[in-house]
């Protein structure tokens, strides 16, 4: 999806006589409507890098490190402000990921073995090879625990780059990238759950499990009151947070439960609302003929009652997963992810920056893993699967396009920074990891852009 059609059309018209508008049109994919977009995240990242490298950098960092303590009846939990953003807001981002993963498995490119084979095999290669490359530089060192940093890809930025070539690339490319991203996200969530969970508090885990079963039960009973699911979701989050497992898993787990089918088909909707619509017409006609104000109000109230019925029936034609994504996406794109970047991206630029990168096996391992290992692993795994007749390229795709998908998959950014924050408690190591993720994401984005730009326009 892109900007609203009328606004997009105005920008296209201005591009004919305004170089600035022509440039602006290129950035449309970074501000898409209806899905998590990379534009606000990019702006926040640039702002964070500028602020942390000013004279007020230490004050800026201190703001995000300020402790925030919650207490209740003898129970207390304290985290820095950045920690609350990671633990309380980022699960909303992962809730969207979980929902989109389920939709891909139920309705999308992963709904059949034949269509799922290519992205699944590619995702395995895109996980194993980058991790192997990273460990080649860091095995046996204190940094080896950070191997999960190179397992991730940033779906928002990847889709934005592909969107810049929407008119020249086949639709199957975007579908393949989405399917690959869905499988990659599943792998990363498993990494977060099992590789970066130190201890388990079983009582809290049992609390989360009970609330989770409650959500399943009420979904089976077709209970439609949203507040109940919100409250149970909060209990799941509290249980996961207290258990020691990272609370982003709560977002994914709930997202996987959301129904991807509507409760009412369009045909049944039409049958149910025909009579209320007729009643609305009659009531409004009667109100127009009424001489008594009280009688007119009575007819209007009757029309409003039937309108409420039609409204509820119309809501039943919308799937819960799509509705939740529609509600959360603007908040995640324009609030959650920018706050994450502002609070976590703390790279200090200096004249010795290049030297720092070259002398850090941690940073080199991340750069090599994401910028080289991701595209190489994805390309080799998909080629081997096709060679062995386990999968085939979707219609319209070429091997150059597959290389481009692997290239943009190396943009780890959001989730890579997130995993780095979990993996490295040492501030110096985290800064080196952030530097590596940033450099790898820039290189991967430029490489993917160059590959897609070299693809001949479709006729």
N, C-alpha and C positions, 0 to 999 in steps of 0.2 A: 504494500500500500504506500501512498505518497501523500503529499499535501492535498488539501481539499481541491477538487477539480477547478473551481472558479479562480482560486488563488494561484494554482499551478498554471492555468491558462494566461493569467495576467503577467506572470513572470516570463512565460514563453514569448508573449507579445513584446514585452519590453526588451527582451534579448536581441530583437532585430535592430534596435537603435541604441542600445545601452550596453557597453562592455561589462559594466558592473552587474547588470541583471543576468547577462550570459554566464558570468562566473557564479552568481548566486544560484542559478538553476542547477549547477553541478553539485551543489551541497544539499539539494532537496532530500536525497536518500538518508542523510544524517539526521533528519527531523521528520521521519515518517509518522503518520497518524495510525494508531491501532496496533503497534508492536513496539517493543523496547528499542529505542533509537540511540545512536552513538553520539549525536551532536551535542546535547547538554553535557554528557560525560566528557567529551573532548574539551569543551570550553572550561569545565570545572578542573580538568587535569592541567590545562595550561595555566589557569589561575593559581592552582596549588603550587606548581613549579615556580611561578614568578614570585609568589608570596614567601615561600620557604627560603628563597635565595635573596631576599631583601634584608635590610637592617633590622626589620621587625620579625625575621624568621623564627627566632627563639620564642618570642611572645605568641606568634601564630601557632607554633607547635604546642606551646603550653596550654592554649585554649582547648585543643582537642585532647590533651592529656589530663585535663582537670577531672578529678574524681567525682562521680555521681553515685550517691548511695541511696538504696531503697530499703526501708525497714518496715516490718509488720509483725507485731506481737512476738518480739524476741528474735524473729528471723530477719536476716539482713544480707544484702548482696551489694557489693561496691565494684564499680568498673569505671575506667576513664570514659569520657564522652565518646571517643572513637570506638571503644569497646561496645558501648550500647548501640552505636550505629551498625556495627558488624553483627551483633547478636540479636537486636530487636528489629532493625529495619531491613537488613539484607535477606532475612527469611522471606520477605515479600517478593523479592526478585527471584528467589529460588522456588517460590510458590508458582510463579508464572512459568518457570522452566519445567517444573513437574507437570503442570497442566499441559504445556505444549508437547512434552514427551509423550504423555498419554494420548493426545490427539493424533500424533504421528503414528503411534502404534495401532490406534483404533481406526482412523480414517485416512491417514496420510501415507507417506512413502514407505513406512515400516509395517503396513497392514498386511502384507503378504510376504512369504519367504523369498519369492523371486525378486520383488522390488527392494526388499530389505538387505539382501545379500551384499550388494556393493558397498553401501555406507557402513554396514556392520564390520565387514572385513577391513575397509579403509580406516575405520575408527580404531580397530585393534592395532593396525600398523602405525596409526598416528599416535598411539599411546606407548607401544613397546619401544619403537625406535627412538623417540625423544628421550625417554627415561634411560635407555641404554647409553645414549650420547652424553646425557648429563652425568651419569655415574662413571663414565669413562674419565671425566675430569675430576670427580669428587668422591669416588669410592674410597672408603677407608679414612675419610676426613670428617670433621665435625659438621660439614655441610651436606653430607650424603642424605641426611634426613629430609632435605628439601626437594627430593626428586619429584614430588607431586606438583611442584610449581610448573613443570614443563608438560604436564598432562592436559592442561586446559586450553580452551579457545574462547575468544570473546565473540559470541554470536552477533551482538548488535553491530560492532564495527565491521565484522565480516560481511554481514548482509548489506551494510551501507555501501561498501566498496562494490559489491556485486550490483547493487541498485544503480550505481553510476553508469552501468552499461546495460540497463534494462532493455533498451531498444535493439541491441546488437547480440544479446545472448539468449539462448533458448530458455523457456520456462522450466525445463527439466533440470537446468543447472541450479537454479534457486532451490528447487525441491530436493535435489541431491545434497546440497549444502545444509539445508534444514535437517534432513534425516541424519547426516553425518554429525551435525551439532548436537542433535538429540541423544545419539548414542554416546558421543564424547562427554556430554553433561552427565549421563548416567555413570560413566566410569569415574568422573571427577567426584561425584557425590559419594561413590563407594570409597574413593581414596580419602575424602574428608572424614567419613564415618569410621573407617577402620584404621587408617594410617595415622590420623592425628587426633585420636581420642585416647587420653592417658588412662583414666580410671572410670569405672561405671558405678553409679549409685542406683541399685536395683529398685529401691522404693520409688524414686522419681520416675524411673523407666516404666514401672508398673502403672503409675498414675497416668503417664502419657499414653500407655497402651490401652488403659480403660477408657480414656476420653476418645481415643482413636476408634475403638470399637463402638463407642456411642455414636460417633459420626456415621459409621457404616450402618448401624441399626436404623438411625433416623432417615438416612438416604433410602434404605430398603422400604421404609414405611411411607416414602414420598412426602416427608415432612418438608414444607416449603418456607418456614419462617427463618429468615437469614440470621437473626440475632442468636438463635440457639447454636448454629454452626460456628458463629464468631466466638461465642463463649467457650465452646468445646475446643476450638482451634487454639485459643489462648491457653487453655489447660494443657493441651498437647505441647505447646511451646514451652510452658513453665516446666513440665515434666522432662522434656528433652534437655533444656538448659540446666536443670538441677542434676540430671543423670551424668553429666560429663561429656555426652555426645554433643557436637556442635549444633546449635538450634536451627541452622539452615536446613538440616535434615527434616525438621518439622514442616517447613514450607513445602519441601518436595513431597513428603509423605501425604500431606493434605491435598496437594495438587493432583496426585495420582488417583485420588478418590472422586474427583469432581466428574459428574456425568457429562459425557460428550454428545448425548442425544437429547433432544427436546422432549418435554413431557406431553406435548400435543402436536400432532402433525398439522400441516396447513389445511389439509382436507377436513380433518375433524374440527379445526378452528372455524372454518367457514360454516360448517354445519351448526356449531354451537352458538355462533354470534348472529346468525341471520335474524332470528326472532328478536333478540334485544335491540338490534339495529332498527328493525321495523317499529319496535316500541318507542325508540328514541324519536323517530320521525313523527309518530302519532302524537307523542307528548309535546314536542315542539310546535306542531301544528295546532294542537289544542290550546297551548299557552298563548299562541298568537291570536286565537279567537276569543280568549277569555276576557270578560269585562271586569271581573272581580280580581284584585291583586292577590288575595289569598289563594284563589283557584289557580292563578297563573304560577304562583310559587310552588303549589302542589305538583303541577305538571313538570316544572323545571326540576324539582327534586326527584321525580320519577325518571326523568331523562338522565340525571346525574347517577342514579343508582344503576341504570343499565350501562352507562358509560364505564362505571367502575368494574362491572362484570366483563365488558369487552376488553378493558385494559388488562385485567388479570388473565384473561384467556390469551391475549396477545403476548404477555410475559411468558406464558407457558410454552409458547412456540420457540423460545430462545433457549439454547442449551446453557446450562449453568457455567460450564468451562469458558465459553465465549463471553458470557456476561461478566464473569469475574476478571478475565483478561482485559476487557474493555474498561472496567472501572479502575483496575490497579495500574495499568500500563502508563498513563500520564504521570501518576505519582512516582512510580519507579523510575521512569525516564528522566523526569525533571526535578525530583527531590532526592530519592534514595541513592541512586548511582552517583549523582554529583556530590552528595554529602560523603559518600564512601571515598571518592577520589580526593576531595578536599581534606579529609581527615587522615588518609593513609598514604598518599603519595608525597614522600619527603626526600626527594633526591637533591643533594647539594651540588650544584655545578661549580667547577673550579678549573683553573688552567691545567690541572693535572688529571682532569676527568678521564681522558683517553688512556692515560697511563694507569689510572686506578682500575679501569676495566681490564686492560691487558694483563695486569698483575693479580687479578682476582679469578681463581678457577671457578668460584661460585658463579660470578657474572658470565664468564665465558661459557660455562656449562649450560646456563639458561639460554643465552643467545644462540649457541649452537643447537641446543635441543629444540627450541621453538622455531628458529629461522631456517634451520637445515633439516633437523630430524623430523619435524612435522610434515613438511611437503614430501620429503624422501620416503617416510614411512607410509603415508597415505598413497602416494603414487605407486610404490613397489607392491604394496598389499593388494591394491585394486587391479594392477596389471597381472599379478600372479593369480588372483581369483578368476579373472577373465581367461587367462591362459589355460587354467585347469577346468574351465567351463563351469565354475561354481557361481559365476555372476556374469552379467553383461552390461555394457555401457547403456544408459538410458538413451532414448532416441534424441538425436541432435547434439549429443555431447561428443567431444573429441578429447584426445589425451592431453592436448594443450590446456583445455578447460579443466581437466582433472588436476593438472599441475597448478593451475590458478586457485582451485579450491584448496589444495594442500597449502598453497602459499598464504592465503588469508587465514587459514586455520592456525597459522603460527602467531596470530595476534592473540596472545594470552590475556593480556591486560587485566580486566576486572577480576576474573576468577583466579588467574595466576597470582595477582597481588593479594587476593584474599587467602589463598593457600600459603603464600609466603609469610603472611602475618601469623598464620597458625604454626608454621614449621620453624620459624626463626624467632626465638625470644631475645637473642642478642641484637642490640640496636644496629651495630655495625654490619652484621650479616644481613639483617633485614634491608638496610639501605643498599648493600651490594646486590641483593636479590631484586629490589625494586628497580635499580639501575639496569640490571640485565633484562628484566621484563619490559621495561620502557624501550630499551634499544632494540630488543628482538621484535617488539610489536611494530615499531616504526619500520624496521627493515622488512618485516613480513608484509606489512601493508603496502609498502612501495613495490615489493616484488609482485604481489598479487595484482596490484593496479597495472603494472607493466605487462604482465602476462595477459590479462583480460583486454587491455588496450590493443595488444597485438593480434587478437582474434578477429578475423575478417567479419564484417557486419553481415548479419543474416539477410537473405533476400526474400 
